[in-house]
Amino acid sequence: MWCVPTISDEFVDRMEDVLRLYARKWDPLEPVVCFDERPVVLHEDAKPGVPMRPGRLARRDYEYVRCGTATPARASGRCAR
C-alpha cells in the first residue's frame, strides 16, 4: 500500500492525465496498456503435507517458513468489444 504525503498541484495534474487516458474510447491502433505491481510474501511449508487418501483430503500444516518477498509485474489492457 502506498500513500501520498501531500497532494500538490503537480500530483493532481498528473492524476488527471492518467484519468483522461483511461477515459479515452477504445482505439485498436493505440491501445491503453496498464502495468501494476503487487508485493507478495513467499512461503514454504515448514513440514511436509499429508497426501490425499481414499476418503480423506490432503492436509497441510499452518506453519510456514518465510522465504522473502517478490514484486511481480502485471500488464492488462482493454479488450475490443
CNS distance restraints for C-alpha pairs under 8 A (distance, minus, plus):
assign (resid   7 and name CA) (resid  11 and name CA) 5.95 0.50 0.50
assign (resid   7 and name CA) (resid  12 and name CA) 6.86 0.50 0.50
assign (resid   8 and name CA) (resid  12 and name CA) 6.40 0.50 0.50
assign (resid   9 and name CA) (resid  13 and name CA) 6.15 0.50 0.50
assign (resid  10 and name CA) (resid  14 and name CA) 6.23 0.50 0.50
assign (resid  11 and name CA) (resid  15 and name CA) 6.10 0.50 0.50
assign (resid  12 and name CA) (resid  16 and name CA) 6.09 0.50 0.50
assign (resid  13 and name CA) (resid  17 and name CA) 6.30 0.50 0.50
assign (resid  14 and name CA) (resid  18 and name CA) 6.43 0.50 0.50
assign (resid  15 and name CA) (resid  19 and name CA) 6.24 0.50 0.50
assign (resid  16 and name CA) (resid  20 and name CA) 6.04 0.50 0.50
assign (resid  17 and name CA) (resid  21 and name CA) 6.23 0.50 0.50
assign (resid  18 and name CA) (resid  22 and name CA) 6.34 0.50 0.50
assign (resid  19 and name CA) (resid  23 and name CA) 6.17 0.50 0.50
assign (resid  20 and name CA) (resid  24 and name CA) 6.47 0.50 0.50
assign (resid  21 and name CA) (resid  32 and name CA) 7.72 0.50 0.50
assign (resid  22 and name CA) (resid  32 and name CA) 7.43 0.50 0.50
assign (resid  26 and name CA) (resid  31 and name CA) 6.88 0.50 0.50
assign (resid  26 and name CA) (resid  78 and name CA) 7.56 0.50 0.50
assign (resid  26 and name CA) (resid  80 and name CA) 7.08 0.50 0.50
assign (resid  27 and name CA) (resid  31 and name CA) 5.80 0.50 0.50
assign (resid  28 and name CA) (resid  80 and name CA) 7.44 0.50 0.50
assign (resid  31 and name CA) (resid  77 and name CA) 7.20 0.50 0.50
assign (resid  31 and name CA) (resid  78 and name CA) 7.30 0.50 0.50
assign (resid  32 and name CA) (resid  77 and name CA) 5.84 0.50 0.50
assign (resid  32 and name CA) (resid  78 and name CA) 6.67 0.50 0.50
assign (resid  33 and name CA) (resid  75 and name CA) 6.66 0.50 0.50
assign (resid  33 and name CA) (resid  76 and name CA) 5.69 0.50 0.50
assign (resid  33 and name CA) (resid  77 and name CA) 4.47 0.50 0.50
assign (resid  33 and name CA) (resid  78 and name CA) 7.31 0.50 0.50
assign (resid  34 and name CA) (resid  75 and name CA) 5.46 0.50 0.50
assign (resid  34 and name CA) (resid  76 and name CA) 5.24 0.50 0.50
assign (resid  34 and name CA) (resid  77 and name CA) 6.02 0.50 0.50
assign (resid  35 and name CA) (resid  73 and name CA) 6.76 0.50 0.50
assign (resid  35 and name CA) (resid  74 and name CA) 5.56 0.50 0.50
assign (resid  35 and name CA) (resid  75 and name CA) 4.49 0.50 0.50
assign (resid  35 and name CA) (resid  76 and name CA) 6.61 0.50 0.50
assign (resid  36 and name CA) (resid  73 and name CA) 5.69 0.50 0.50
assign (resid  36 and name CA) (resid  74 and name CA) 5.22 0.50 0.50
assign (resid  36 and name CA) (resid  75 and name CA) 6.46 0.50 0.50
assign (resid  37 and name CA) (resid  71 and name CA) 6.11 0.50 0.50
assign (resid  37 and name CA) (resid  72 and name CA) 5.91 0.50 0.50
assign (resid  37 and name CA) (resid  73 and name CA) 4.66 0.50 0.50
assign (resid  37 and name CA) (resid  74 and name CA) 6.34 0.50 0.50
assign (resid  38 and name CA) (resid  71 and name CA) 5.56 0.50 0.50
assign (resid  38 and name CA) (resid  72 and name CA) 6.11 0.50 0.50
assign (resid  38 and name CA) (resid  73 and name CA) 6.92 0.50 0.50
assign (resid  39 and name CA) (resid  69 and name CA) 6.89 0.50 0.50
assign (resid  39 and name CA) (resid  70 and name CA) 5.75 0.50 0.50
assign (resid  39 and name CA) (resid  71 and name CA) 4.36 0.50 0.50
assign (resid  39 and name CA) (resid  72 and name CA) 6.83 0.50 0.50
assign (resid  40 and name CA) (resid  69 and name CA) 5.64 0.50 0.50
assign (resid  40 and name CA) (resid  70 and name CA) 5.49 0.50 0.50
assign (resid  40 and name CA) (resid  71 and name CA) 6.22 0.50 0.50
assign (resid  40 and name CA) (resid  72 and name CA) 7.83 0.50 0.50
assign (resid  41 and name CA) (resid  66 and name CA) 7.28 0.50 0.50
assign (resid  41 and name CA) (resid  67 and name CA) 7.47 0.50 0.50
assign (resid  41 and name CA) (resid  68 and name CA) 6.12 0.50 0.50
assign (resid  41 and name CA) (resid  69 and name CA) 4.48 0.50 0.50
assign (resid  41 and name CA) (resid  70 and name CA) 6.58 0.50 0.50
assign (resid  42 and name CA) (resid  66 and name CA) 6.08 0.50 0.50
assign (resid  42 and name CA) (resid  67 and name CA) 5.13 0.50 0.50
assign (resid  42 and name CA) (resid  68 and name CA) 5.52 0.50 0.50
assign (resid  42 and name CA) (resid  69 and name CA) 5.43 0.50 0.50
assign (resid  42 and name CA) (resid  70 and name CA) 7.11 0.50 0.50
assign (resid  43 and name CA) (resid  64 and name CA) 6.10 0.50 0.50
assign (resid  43 and name CA) (resid  65 and name CA) 5.67 0.50 0.50
assign (resid  43 and name CA) (resid  66 and name CA) 4.82 0.50 0.50
assign (resid  43 and name CA) (resid  67 and name CA) 5.51 0.50 0.50
assign (resid  43 and name CA) (resid  68 and name CA) 7.75 0.50 0.50
assign (resid  44 and name CA) (resid  64 and name CA) 5.55 0.50 0.50
assign (resid  44 and name CA) (resid  65 and name CA) 5.14 0.50 0.50
assign (resid  44 and name CA) (resid  66 and name CA) 6.50 0.50 0.50
assign (resid  44 and name CA) (resid  67 and name CA) 6.72 0.50 0.50
assign (resid  45 and name CA) (resid  49 and name CA) 7.92 0.50 0.50
assign (resid  45 and name CA) (resid  61 and name CA) 7.49 0.50 0.50
assign (resid  45 and name CA) (resid  63 and name CA) 6.68 0.50 0.50
assign (resid  45 and name CA) (resid  64 and name CA) 4.64 0.50 0.50
assign (resid  45 and name CA) (resid  65 and name CA) 6.15 0.50 0.50
assign (resid  46 and name CA) (resid  61 and name CA) 7.80 0.50 0.50
assign (resid  46 and name CA) (resid  63 and name CA) 5.73 0.50 0.50
assign (resid  46 and name CA) (resid  64 and name CA) 4.63 0.50 0.50
assign (resid  46 and name CA) (resid  65 and name CA) 5.51 0.50 0.50
assign (resid  47 and name CA) (resid  61 and name CA) 6.77 0.50 0.50
assign (resid  47 and name CA) (resid  63 and name CA) 7.49 0.50 0.50
assign (resid  47 and name CA) (resid  64 and name CA) 7.76 0.50 0.50
assign (resid  48 and name CA) (resid  60 and name CA) 7.37 0.50 0.50
assign (resid  48 and name CA) (resid  61 and name CA) 7.88 0.50 0.50
assign (resid  49 and name CA) (resid  58 and name CA) 7.38 0.50 0.50
assign (resid  49 and name CA) (resid  59 and name CA) 5.57 0.50 0.50
assign (resid  49 and name CA) (resid  60 and name CA) 4.56 0.50 0.50
assign (resid  49 and name CA) (resid  61 and name CA) 6.55 0.50 0.50
assign (resid  50 and name CA) (resid  58 and name CA) 5.76 0.50 0.50
assign (resid  50 and name CA) (resid  59 and name CA) 4.98 0.50 0.50
assign (resid  50 and name CA) (resid  60 and name CA) 6.52 0.50 0.50
assign (resid  51 and name CA) (resid  57 and name CA) 7.64 0.50 0.50
assign (resid  51 and name CA) (resid  58 and name CA) 4.72 0.50 0.50
assign (resid  51 and name CA) (resid  59 and name CA) 6.52 0.50 0.50
assign (resid  52 and name CA) (resid  56 and name CA) 5.86 0.50 0.50
assign (resid  52 and name CA) (resid  57 and name CA) 4.95 0.50 0.50
assign (resid  52 and name CA) (resid  58 and name CA) 3.96 0.50 0.50
assign (resid  52 and name CA) (resid  59 and name CA) 7.30 0.50 0.50
assign (resid  53 and name CA) (resid  57 and name CA) 6.71 0.50 0.50
assign (resid  53 and name CA) (resid  58 and name CA) 7.30 0.50 0.50
